[in-house]
Amino acid sequence: MDLSTGSQMIILFFALIIIGVPVAFCLALSSLYAMWQMEFGLDMVADLVIASGSKYTLLAIPFFILAGNIMGISGIAERMITFFRVLVEKLPGNMGLVGTVVCLFWGSVSGSGPASVAAIGPLIIKGMVEEGYSKPFAAGLVSTGAALSLIIPPSIGLVIYGVIAETSISDLFLATIVPGLMLGSLMILILPFSRFYSAEHDDGESISLQAQDKQQPYFSRLCHSFAHAFWGLFTPVLILGGIYGGIFTPTEAAIVASVYAIAVGSLIYRTINLTQLYTAFAHSACSSAVVMIVVAFAGLFGWVIEIDGLVVEYSEILITISEHPQIILFVILAILLVAGMFMDAITIMYITLPIFLPVVRELNIDLTWFGVLLMTALSIGLITPPVGINLFVAANITRCSLGSIAKGVMPFLLIAIFGLCLLVWFPQISLFLL
């Protein structure tokens, strides 16, 4: 059977992934091979790469990354954890609630699930273990919260989807608020059953709950911790309020978030000096470069798919699977769930959306609703054993085996898949605020 050049390119891409070549180089090498086979001049490559990465909306990516890094070194995470821990201290297993809320918030700012696990995972997991949770269960909660935060606004993934699908990023941000709260609430429902994953199964290690200083009245401590955490808690209010108040666009909101984080860290909390600020800018530049290189070469990859006619070919195959749109939609989501286990969300979107979007439009599926489903499926892929990326990061910081982490994440994985099904069956959950 003769394979088209585009199909050969896709096979080459996955072959390079399997042998461990970085994703950006996989995209570049497979795309260059296809262009050579199709006898396109390689002088087109530079123009196509520049065109892929020069969209104004993509400016949101480096600035949201910068905001997350600055908030990370300014001590905002510790202040937030302290406030939420005081707030729910009278509830049993309160650190599980704290971990869920902080992970969802932090991941949405940082824009990266694995980075969020690495940044705030040690703090949350330590606190949960002190309260009697097992390390694998705590790691499962952190991995899931950081992954599902991809759909919480502001989200870099939603910005990328908005650019590719040419749909309103503001509408996407608004559409993910209720689903994000729902998924977070479903995670919390798992906590009462955590006794089945108690610390006694964690290689015999158990750390008792440390006594907290409760000499002051509860309300006094709550006000004190809130005052310390206020400027961090105000961040989503500033960003989303500014967007929906018509003060600035989502791209401008990323710049505002960066300036705000610098002001809070250097002028209010006074926890950032020039050396730390330089480090934050350097790390943000490196992280942004990685993302934008992937974006640039993924755009080249997508261009070849479109030129070779694979969009029409594969779209027709998807449409003929069933007469029922929901069945086709579940097939698309299943593909995304599997792909999320191996690749980052940005790469997956640039590779699959040129094929999926024509099908979505043909079926008259709302693009905003599909964006919510897309990001939810990709986030679940990050915690799906055996190769969910977040699980590897959690295993590294806890020194637990990958098998035990996979066991700890299982209840969260099942409840997240249930949440995805709810979003498919009830589109109004996503479109309620629009």
N, C-alpha and C positions, 0 to 999 in steps of 0.2 A: 504494500500500500504506500503510495506516494504521499508524503506529508508536505503541507504547505510550509513556506518559509517561516510564517508566524508560529505555526505549531512546533517547528524545529527550535525556534527561539525559546518558546515556553519550556520545552523539554530540557534544553541546554541550561536555562535558568535554574530549574529544580535540581539538575545534576550538579551544578556548581554549589547550590545551597547544601546539598547532601555532603559534599566533600569539605565543607567548612569555609568556603570563600565568603568574605563579607558581603552583605546584601547589596550595597551600592555597586560593588564591582560585578556582582552577578547580573544586575540590571544593565550595567554599561557593556560588559563583554557580550552578553547575549543579544543586546540591541545592535551593537556594532557588527556582529556576525550576520544578523538578519539584513542589515542595510548593505553589507558587502554582497550577500547572496542576491539581493534584489537590485544590485548594481546602482545603488544611489551613491552619489558622491559624498565622501566623508566630510567634505567641507560644509555640509548641511548640519553636521552634528553640533557644532558650536552654537549656531543660530537656534536650533531646537532646544538645546540645553538651557540657553539663556532665556528663551521664551517661557520655558516651564517654570523657572524660578523667579521671574521678574514681575509677578503679579503683586499688586499693591497689598491685597488682603493678607498675603503670606508674611508681611512684616509683623503680624501679630505673634508669630511663632517665636522669634528670638527674644521679644520683649516679655512674653509670658514666661519663658524659660528663665530670663534674668530676674523677673519678679519672684519666682519660686526659689531661686538660689539665694537671693538677698534675704528673703523671709526665713530661709533655712539657717543662715548664719547669725541672724539677729535675735534668736531665742524665742521667736513667736510660737514655735511648736510647743516648747516646754510650758509657756504661759497658757496656751490654749488647753493643754492636757491638764494642768493644775486647776483651771477654772471648771472644766467639765467634770473633773473628778470630785471637786467640792460640791458642784451642783447636784450630782446624783449619788453622793456618798451614802445616803440612807437606803438606797436600793441594793438588793443582793447582786453580787457580780458586777458592780458598777463599772469596773475598768473595761469590761466588754463593750458597754455602751459608749464609753469614752473613745475606745479604739475605733469603733465603727464611725462615729461622727468625725473624728480627726482625720482618719484615713480618707474618707470621702472628700472632705474639704481640701486636704493637702494635695491629694492627687490631682484634683481639678486645677489647682494653681500651678503645680509643677509640670503637668501635661504628660507625665510618663509614669506608668504603673510600676515598672521595676525600680525606677529612681526613687519613687515614694516609699517603696518597701525598704530600700537601703537607707533612706534618710531618716524616717521616723519609726521604722519597724523596731529597732532595738529599744527605744523608749517605751513603746506601747507593749511589746512582748514582755519586757522586764516587769512592767506594772501588772500585767495580767497574770504572769506566773506567781508574783507575790500574793495575788488574791486566790491562788489555788487552781487556776487554769493550767492545763498542760501546755508545754511549749508547742507541740504540733497544732493543737487547736488554736492557740494564740497566733501562730504563724499563718494558719489558714484564714483567720479573720483579717489579719493585716493584708495578706495577699489579695483577698477578695475585695476588701474595701478600696485598696489602691487600684485594682483593675477596674471595678465598676465606676470609679471616679472619672473614667474617660468620658462618661456621658453627662457628668455634672458641669454646668457652665461656670466659668469660662473654660472651654476645652479646646486644646489644639486640634484634636481629631475632628471636632465639629467644624473648625475653621477650614481644615483641608477638604472635608466633604462639601462644605458650602462652595468652595472654589471649584471643585470638580463638577458638582451637580448644578452649579450656577443657580443656587437657591439662597434665600435670605439667611445669613448667619444669625441675625437677631431672632428670627423665628425659630431657628434650631435651638438657640440658647433657651428660649422661652418654653419650647416643647419638651425639653429634657428635665425641667424642674420637678414636675410631678412624678415622672418615671424614676428619677434619681432618688427622691424621697421614698417612693414605694420600695425600691430595691434595698435601700438602707433599712427600712422598717422590717422587711422580710429577713434581713441578716440578723436583726435584733431578736426576732422570734426564735432563732436557733439557740440563743444563749441559755435559756432554761434547761436545754437538753445537753449542755456541755458536761454534765456529770458523767456521761458515757465516754468522755474523753478526758477523764480526770488526771491529775498530775501523777497519780500512782503508776500510770502506764508510761510515764516519760523517763524510762531508764532509771527509775527509782529516785529521780531528782524532784524535789519539791521545796519551794521557798515559801515560808509562811508570810501572811500579810503583815507588813511592817506597821507598827503603830504610828498613827498620824497625830500631829499636834492639834488637839481639839480643845485646848484650854479656852479659846475665844468662842463666843456664841456663833452658831451656824450662820446666821444672817450677816454677821460682821465679817466672817471669813469669806463668805460668798461675794460680798461687795468688794472686799479687798482683792480677791482673785480676778473678779470681773474688771476692776479698774486696771489691773496689770495686763489683762488680755484684750482689753477693749479695742485697741488699734488694729490688732490682728483680726478680731472678729468682724470689724467694720469693713474689711477688704471686699468681701462679696457684695455688701450693700453698696459700696462705692462703685464697683464695676458694673453690676447689673442695674443699679439705680441710674447711673449715668447713661447706659445704653438705652434703657427703655424710657428714660426721661427726655431722650432726644438731645442730650448734652454732647455726647460723642459717639462715634461708631465703634464696633467691636475691635477694629484695628487700633484706633486711637485709645481704646480702653486698655489695651496691653501696655501702651506707653505710659498711660496714667498710673497703672498698677506698678510699673517699675519705679517711677518717680516717687510714688507714695511709699513703696517699700524702703527706698533709700532714705526718705525723710523720716520715717518711723524709726528705722534702725539707727540712724546717725544723730538725729535731733531729739527724739523723744526717749527711746530706750537707751541710747548712747552705748550700744553694744557693737557697733561697727566702726573700725578705723580704716585708714586709707589702704593699708595692706590687705585687709579682709575684703574691702570693696574691689580692689584690683583682682584679687583671687576670684571673686564672684563673677566679675566681668570676663575673666579669662576662661573659667569653666563654662560660662554661658556661651561664649563665642565658640568653644570647642563643640558643645552639645548642639548648638544651632547649626554649625557647619555640617555635622553628621546628618542632621535632619534634612538640611537643604540640599546636600549632595544626593541623598536618597530621592528627594522630591524632583530634582533636576533630571536624574537618569530614569526615574520612574515615568516622568513625562515623555522621555524619548521612547521608552518601552511601550507606553500606551499609544504613541503615534504610530509605531510600526504595526501594532495590533489593528489599528483602525485602517491604515493604508493597505494592509494585506487582506482585508475583508473578513478578519476573524470575528469582528463585532457582529456582523450580520449572520455569519455561519453559526456561531455559538449561541446567539440570541434566539435564532430559529429553533435550535435544539431544545433550549430551555422552554420555549413557549409550547412546543409539541409534547412536553412531558405529561401534561394534564390539561383538562378543560377548566379546572378549578384554580383560580388565582392563588388561593391560600396554600395549595399543595406546592405550586411553583415557588411561592414565597418561602415555604419551609425548606425546600431543596436549596435555595439560595443561602438561607441562614445556616444550613448544615455545612455547606461549603465554607462559609465564613468562619464557623466554629472550628473546623479542622485547620483552616489556614492560619487562624489566630494562634494555634499551638506552635507554629514554626516561625512566623514572621511578625514584624511590627505592623501596627494598624495602618501607617502611612503607605508602606509598600503594598499591602493588600488592597487598599482602596485604589491606588493608581493602576494596579494590574487588573482587578476584577470589575471596577465600576464602568469602564468603557463597554463591557459586555452586559453587565446587570442593568444599567440605567435605561437602555432602550427597552428592555423587557418590562421594567417597572413602569415606564411611560406607556407602553403598549397595553398594560393591564390597568391603566388609570389609577395607579397607586400613588397616594400623596407623597411627594418627595421629602417633605419634612418628616412625616411619620416613618418613612423608610430609613431616613438618616438616624433616627432614634434606634430603630431595630438593628441597623448596621453596627453602630457603635456598641450597643449592648452585646451583640454576638461576638464582636472582636474582643471586647473586654473579658468575656467568659472564656475565650480561647486562651487568655493569659494564665488561667488557673486550671486548665484541663490537663490532667495527667495523661501520658507520662512526660510530656515535654513543655508544659506551661512555663513560660519564662519567669513569671513571678515566683513560682515554686522553687526554682533554682536559687534565686536571690535569697528567699526566706531560709532555705536550707543552709546557705552559706553563713548567714548572720546568726543563726541559732545553733549551728553545729549539729543539727539533727539529720537523720538520713532522709533522702528524698521520699522513700516509701512512707515514713511516718508523717512527713509533711502532707503527702498526698492523702493519707487517711484523715488528717486533721481538716483538710480543705473540703472533703467530700460533702458534708452537709451543706456547706455554703454553695458549693457548685450546683447541687441539686436544687436548692432554693432559688439560685440565680437563673437556672434554666426554666424553672416554673415561672419566675417573673417575666422572662422573655416571652413565654407562651401567653401570659396575660396581656402583654403589650401587643401581640399579634391578634389575639381574639377581641380585644377591646381597644381599638385605635383612639377612642376618645380620651383614654388615659394620657396619651401624648398630645392630643390636639385640644385638650380642655381649655387651656389658657389663650389659645390663638383666636 
